[in-house]
C-alpha cells in the first residue's frame, strides 16, 4: 500500500507505474493490469486509478482502449518543447539598449518584389521609414531597418525620430492599433548594399536579417520591419521549455 494524502494518491500511483514501465515490467505493446487489479494493488479507489491512468495517457506512455485496456506505447515520456513567451517577446521586440535615428522617410508604392515582402497586392501604397540604431552612448551602428506602415499611420515618422519606443507601440499609442499576431522570419546572408552603407560595412559581408510582420485587429498587416544586423552584432536567442500535461502540472 502506498502512503500519502488522498489528493496526491493518483500522482504517486502514476509515478510507480512509470517506473514499472521504464524497468520493462510492463513492456511496450503489452497491457497494464486491469483497473480493478490496480485498485487492489494500490489500495485506491477506481476514480483515483483512472486519474493516474489519465496522467500516463497525457504523458504519451499508454493508450487506453475500452475493448482492450491500457496499452504501453513508450518507455520514456516523449519530450515536447515549446518556446517560452519571454524569449518570443525578446525576439519580437529587439534590443532595448539602442538609440534609433531616422535617416529618411517617404511614401512608396509596392512593386512586385516589395509586395511579396509585405504580403500585399502590387500597387499598394505604404509609408517607409529608414532608420539606424546605435548602442547607447556610442556612434557604432548595431542595426539598420526599413520599416513599412500603412499610409494612415505616416504621422509616426516625427515621433519615431525622437523616441526609442518600437514603431508598433507608437502605432498603438497614436492610432489605437493593437497587435494581434506577429510573424518573425530570421535568416543569414550577405548584407545588401543599401544596408551596408548605413552600417559602414562592406556590401556582401555576413549579416543577419530579421523580418517582422505585424497583423492588427482586422486581420491585415499594418507594419513590416526589415532589420539587418552585422554578423557580430546580434545573437538570436530562443529558449525551449519542456511542456507538461495540464493534469500533471496541476498536482
Phi, psi and omega in degrees: 000135180268129179274155177148161179295145182303325182297335183250004185300319182296327178291319179296318178296317179299317179299319179294318179294324177296320177297319179297321179294317180298324181283350180088006176300322173243098186286161177299133183093345178271180182248146167286159176301154177302158183305316182296324177294321178292325176300317179293317183298317186259003181051050184232161178286162179296324178299316180295317179297319180294325175298317179297317179293327176295321178297315178298323178295314182293335179270006172079019182264332180223160169241136181252125179232131185301323185275346186243312184126204182263109184265130177282126182241349179203147178273330183235139180300126176301135180274113177250121184249143176235150178282133182290151179297325182295318181293319178295321179298320179295319179294320182292322188272330186084186183289151181255356185257033182237158177246126183267135174240122177278124183256342179193156171205147184194159172280140180224157174244129186290119169278186185298318181293315181291324179298324178295322178292319186269358182056051181221177176282143173301140182095356179287139180276138176222168174241127186249137175236126176258132184219156173233137179249140182238149171298137184303129178084006180230171175250020181268117179288133180253342178196160174228143185225145166250120185245127181244128176230161176297147183306330180296342182253017183298338181296350179285348187304313181294317179295324181297328181285344185246001188231150174266358180291141180296155187300317182298327177289326176295320178297320177296314184295319186269331187232004177060034175266120185260139176285122175259332183204145176229128174256126182245126179241127183233130177206153177260152179176181178290144182286127177297151185300319183297322178285324181299322180297317181291328183267001180058045179236167178280133176302134181091356178289160183300138180208165176239129180248133176239119177252128179239126178246121184257125179252137183257200187300321185271019178062031177237146178289128179246347177210141172226129177241136175242110183246129181246131180243136167303147188306326185274358188258352187217137174239129177272115182256126176228124181252129178248138179236144178296131180272129178257149177293154181299319182294319182288320183291336186274354182264000000 
